[in-house]
């Protein structure tokens, strides 16, 4: 049964050849380099973890192998997903784009719409991947377990009980996260505090000043709420990464090198195929297809701090 297509048009005037869609979350975690990407994982891949005890010992004249090296592993297994849409070309004959379908009874899908649809589908998949990366649940259709569910189920992860974050308390709450970061991680180049959008906005507003709701009367650089221009943020020397996929009031501190996104061919994430069935079965339909695999995993749970609202 074809995908339901609802078209509303006056079919009067000149077609602008532009479509406008709702603003979409981009997959910022991947696009902005927030985690390590592991391509070419056909079935599963092993993430090895190495732990040692105190390896520096008092010297002796003999070789004395008294230290221990423990190698454990976590497995990342990408799950397979798909997008399948079917459009009936007859639905477009009464629209602005009908002239693009040609005069033949063997219609073609309007190119302007096909171009838009390809971009729209790819963007919707990127939006879904962003939320999956952080809070997806494999029990739900179209999702895999995200970092928050994985970390919540791991007793080795450092848990911080939080609250609803506002401009009035964001400094205190971010401080809780930093205080919980293991000493061996603090100062690492790839250490980030991953925060949800509402936490980032609260922090920006707090740094804008104005007394009780922020820091100081005039804020950062004495510019008030105009101080921020979408630049980088940090807290107590730790870089902040705004992860659109994190639910409100959630934060996670971790090294980028400890967080992994696994997939097959990375290009699959951007490939949308539009197949005209007139050349295959003779049907007046067009199939829109996308297939890809994806999953996330981390290496060492004890080197992750998870902040969750109470």
Secondary structure, 3 states (H helix, E strand, C coil): CCCCCCCCCCCCCCCCCCCCCCCCCCCHHHHCCCCEEECCCCCCEEEEEEEECCCCCCCCCCCCCCCCEEEEEEEECCEEEEEEEEEEHHHHCCCHHHHHHCCCCCCCCCHHHHHHHHHHHHHHHHHHHHHHHHHCCCCCCCCCCCHHHHHHCCCCCEEEEECCCCCCCHHHHHHHHHHHCCCCCCCCCCEEEEECHHHHHHHHHHHCCCHHHCCCCCCHHHCHHHCCCCCCEEECCEEEEECCCCCCCCEEEEEHHHEEEECCCHHHHHCCEEEEHHHCCCCCEEEEEEEEEEEEEECCHHHCEEEEEC
